[in-house]
C-alpha cells in the first residue's frame, strides 16, 4: 500500500545502542517512515543502522541512499521486505545476486526447495520425553547445530516415533510411507540476530531426526516427472548448504533480519539451480560433503556424492577451516563478485576472527583463474 498508494519520503532505521528506549535491548531496531498520501513510490531515500536520532533533523539529504522499489520487488516479491543497504556497494552486490532465481520460486524442470516446520516446543510438549529409549527419535533444537555441524550440542528431548508420525500425518492414514524426517534434510537456525558473529547457520540433518520450532528444515525435490515429486537427498542439498553458510549469503541475510530468520527470508535468497552437469558444482559439493559427512549416519550421503564413507570426511579443525575458506571463495566467484566487493563483505563481520577472513580472501584469489576462464570463453563466444 505504501509503494502503490503513497509517496514514501524517507525511511530511517536506527538501533537502540544509546538506549533511546529504556528497558529495550540495545540490539533492537526501529524505523521512522514518512509518506504522503495519494501518489506512488518508485524510489525513496533511506538510512540504516544509525545510532543517533538527532540525524533525523537533517534526513533526508542529498547523500541519502536512494532505493528503487523495483529492486525491493525483485529481492522480496512476497513480503516486499526492504534490505538494509548502507551504500552503493551493497546495492551493486545485490544486483549481481539477482541474476539468479529466488529459492522460493518454483521452476519447472529444475530442482526446487520446500521448507517445513515440525514440532512447537510449547504446544507439542506432551510428545517430548526426557530420556532416550527404544523407538524414540531425538528432537533437535536450533542450538544443536552449527555451520556444517549437525551435533553442536546434545538433545534434551526425544519423541516416540509412532506418536511423532501420527502428529506429522494429522488426519492422513499412516501407510508406512516415507516421511521427510527419514531423509537427509537441510536445516537452519530460525533464531539469528544480525548482530551475532554469524547469522545464517545451516547444516544437514541425518535421517530419523525430528526438530522443534527454533529451526526449520527443507527437502529438495525434482518436478521433472508430473506423476510425483522425487526427493533428492544428495548433491543439491550440499550445494545449497555451501551457499547458505558462506559469508556472501550471511551478508545478504544480515541486511534483512533483526532477531528471527523466518522461512520467507530463506525463500527470498537468490540461488543458481546448478546440478552435477554444471561447471564448479561438483567442486563445491565435494568440499561441503567432507565437512558434513563425518559420522556413520552420513555414510549413505557420502556414497551418493562420491565419497567412500564418513571416514573421508574431515574432522581436523585446520583442514576444516581450509575447506570452509575455499567454499567462501568459490561462492563469491559464482556470483561474479570482484575482489574489492568480497573484501568489503568481509569487513562487515567485525566479530569474526581476522585469520578466518584473510583465509577466505586468499582462497578467492586462488580460485580466480578457475572461474575467470569461463568468463573469457563466454566473451570469445
N, C-alpha and C positions, 0 to 999 in steps of 0.2 A: 504494500500500500504506500509506504514512504517513497519508493522509487517511482511508482506509476501514477500517484495522485498528488505528490508534493515535490517541492524543490528543496532537497537537503542542502543546507547552507554551511554545515560543519559537523564533524564527528570527532570528538575529543575524548580520548581514553587515558585515564590515569590510574596508577596503582596507589595503594594506601600506605606506602612506605613511610610517610611522615605522619601517620596516624591522623589523617584528616577526619576520619570517622573513628572515634574512640571505641574500644572493645571489639573492633573488627580486625581480623587477621591482616597483617601488613601486606600479604601477597594478593589480597583481593583486588579486583579491577572494577572500575566504574566508568560509565560512558555518559558524557553530556552530548546530546544530539539536538540540533536546531533545524527547523524546516519551515517552509512557507507553503500554505495550502494552495491547491488549485493549479498545479503545474506538474512537470515531470522532471526526473533527475537522470542525467546522462553521465555526470561525474560530480564528485564532491570533494572538498578539502578535508584532510584528516590529520590527526596527530595521535601517536600511540606510545604507551609505556612512559608517559610523563609522570612526574612526581609532585610538581608544584602547580597547584590550581591557579596561582597568580598568572600563569601563562595564558589563561582564558581571556585575560584583558586585551591581549594582542593577537588572539586567534579568531578567525583565520587571517593569515598574512600571505604575502606574495610567495614566500618559500614553503608554505604548507604543501604537503604531499597530496596531489590530485589522484583520486582513484576512479577509474572508469567502471560504470555499472555493468557493462558488457563483460568485463573480466570477472566481476563478482559472480555473474550468472554462469560463466564458464567453469569457475572453480567450485561453485556450490549451487548447482541447478535446483536442488530440492529445498534447502533451507535458506539459501542466499546469505549464509554467514560471511562476514567480512574479515579477511585476513588482516593481521596487524602489521602492515608494511611500515618499515621505518624510513626507507629511501628508495631511489630508483633501481638500485641493485636488487633489492627484494623483488620488485616488480619484474625485472628482466629475468630473474631466475624462475619466477612463477610462469612467465610466458613460455620459457623453454620447456618446463614440465608439462604444460598444457598441450604439447604436441601429441601426448598420449591420452587414451581414453581413461575416464574415471573408473575406479574399481566397481562402483555401483551400477555402471552402465552395462546392460545385457547386450552382448554382441553375438549374433548368430554365427555359428561355425567356429567360434573361439571358446576357450575355457572361461568360465565365469565364477565369481565368488559369492557365497551367501553366508552371512554372519548369523549366528544363533545364540540365544541365551538358554540356560537350563534351569538352575535352581536359585531361589531367592533365600538369602541367609536367615531371613526372619519368617516369612510366610511358609517356607518349606522346612522349617527347623525340626518338625516332627519326624522327618525322614532321617535325620542325622544321628549317627551312632558315634560314641566317643572311643570305641575300641575296634581294631580290625578283627575280622572273623571270616570264616569260610562263607563265600557267597556275597561278601561285601566289597564294594569298589571305593577307592579313595576319592574324596571330594576336594578338588583343587580350589584355592583362592588366589587372587591376583599376586599377593606377596610371595607365593610359592614358585613363581617363575621369574627368570631374568632373561636378558638378551641371549639367545642361543642356548639357554639352560632351562631344562624342564623341571628340575627339582632343586630349587634355590632354598627351600625350607620344607620341613616335614608336614604332612597333613594333620589337621586337628580332628577331622570327621571322616566317617565312612558311611556309605549308603548301601543298603541291601539291593542287589542288582534287580531282583524281581519287583521290588517296590519302586525302584527308580524307573524301570521300564514302564510300569503302569502309569506313573506320573507323567512321563515323557509322551506316552502314546495318547493319554487322555481318553477320549471315547473310542479311539480306534482299537481294533482287536489285535492282541499280541499273537502273531503267527510265527514267532521266532525270526522275524525279518531283521535284516542287518540295520541297525540304527547308527546315527552319527558317532556316538561315543565309542563304537567298535572300530573306528578308523583313525588314521593319523590326521590330526587337525591343527591348523594354525590357531594360536591363541595369543591374546594380548591383555595387558592390564588395563582396566577401564578407569581406574583412579590414577591420574597422572597430571600433576601440576606443571605448568610451563616454566616454573622456576626451579624445578629439580635438575639434578645433574643430567639425566636423560629422561625424556618424557614418554617416548614411544618404546615400550618394552614388549617384545614378542618372542615366542618360541613355538615349538611343535609339541603337542601333547601326544604321548603314545596311546594305543588303543586301551579301552577299558578304564578310562578316566572320566569322571563327572566333574562339573565345576559350578561354583556359585556366582553371584551377580557382580563380584568385584573383578571379573574378567569376562571376555567374550571370546568365542571361537568360531571358526568358519570351516566349511567344506569347499572344495573347488571341484566343479563338475564340468563335463563336456556336453554341449547341447547339439552335437552334430547328428545324433540319432533322435528322431522325432518320437519314438515309442517310449523312451525312458531316459533318465539322466544318469550318465555313467560317472561315478565319483572317481576322481583322480587323487591318488594318495602319495605321489612321489615328487617328481621334478618341479612341478608348478608350485606346490606348497613351499618347497625350499627356496625357490626363486623369489616368491613374494616375501618370505621371511627375511631374506637377504636385503631386499629393498626397504622393508619397514624398519629394520634395525640400523639402517645407515644414517650417517649424520645429515644427509640431504633430506630424508623424509622426516627426521626428527625436527630439523629446522623448519620445514613446512608446517608440521602439526603444531609447533610451539607458537606460531603466529595466529592460531585459531582458538586454542583451548585456554581455559582458566584452571579448572580443577578436575573435570571429568572428561574422559575420552569416549564418547558415545559411538555407536555404530555409524551414525551419519558422517562423522569425521573420517572414518576409515573408508567408507564408500566414496568419499569425495577426493581420495588420493589418486593422482594420475599414474597408472602403471602400464607399461607396454605388455601386451598379451603374447609374450615370447614363448616358444616351445623348443624342444631339443633340436629342431632343424634350423634355428636361428643362430646367427653368429654371437659368440660370447655367452650364450645361455648356459651351456654345459660347464664352462669355466666357473661361472657364478654358483651353479648348483653344487658342483663338486666341493667347493670350499665351504658352502653352507652345510652340506652333509657331514663333513668332517667335524664341524663344530657341534652339530646336533646329535649325531649317531655315536654316542659314547657309552651306551649301556645296552644290555641284551634286548631290552624292549624295542630297540630300533634296528635290529638285525634285518627284518623284512624290508624296511625302508632303505637301509644301506644297500641291500642287494638290488633293489629296484633302480637305484641310480648309479650302479656300477662299482660299489664298494663290496668287499667280500663279507664283512660283518662289522659290528661295532668296534672290533679291535683295530680297524683302520681309522676310527675316529681319533681326534686329537684332544688329549687332556692336559698336556703340558701348557702352563699358562703363557709362557713366552711364545710358543708356536701358535696358540690360540689368538694371541694379540696380533701376530703377524697375519694370520688369515683374516681377521676382522679388518685390519688396516687395508688389506688387498681388496676386500669386498667394498669398503668405503670408496676406495679409488676407482674401482670398476663401475660402481653405480653412478658416481659423479660423471664419468665419461659417457655412460649410457645415455645420460640426459644432455650431453653436449656442453657441460659447464667448462668455462675457461679456468685456468689455474687461479687467476685473481678472484673469480667468483667462488671457487671452492675454498680458497684461503679465507675469504670473507665469512663464509658459512661457519668455518671452524672457530672464528673469533666470537661467534655468538653463543659459545658454550664455555662460559668463564670458569665453571667448577670442574670441568673435565681436565684431567692431568695433561700438561703441555706435551709430554712424551707421546701420549696417545694421539694427539692431534698432529704432531710432527710426523709420526709414522704413517698416518692416513695421507698426508700431503706428499710424502716421499713415494708412497705406493701409487698415488695419482700420476706422479711424474714418470714412474717406471712403466706404467701401462699406456702412456701417451702414444708411443709408436704403434702399439697393437690396435688401439681404437682409431687412431688417425688414419691408418691405411684404408679403412672402409670409406672415410670421407674423401680421400684422394681418388679412389676408384669411382666413387659416385660423381665427383666433379668431372673426371675424364669421360665417363659415360654421357 
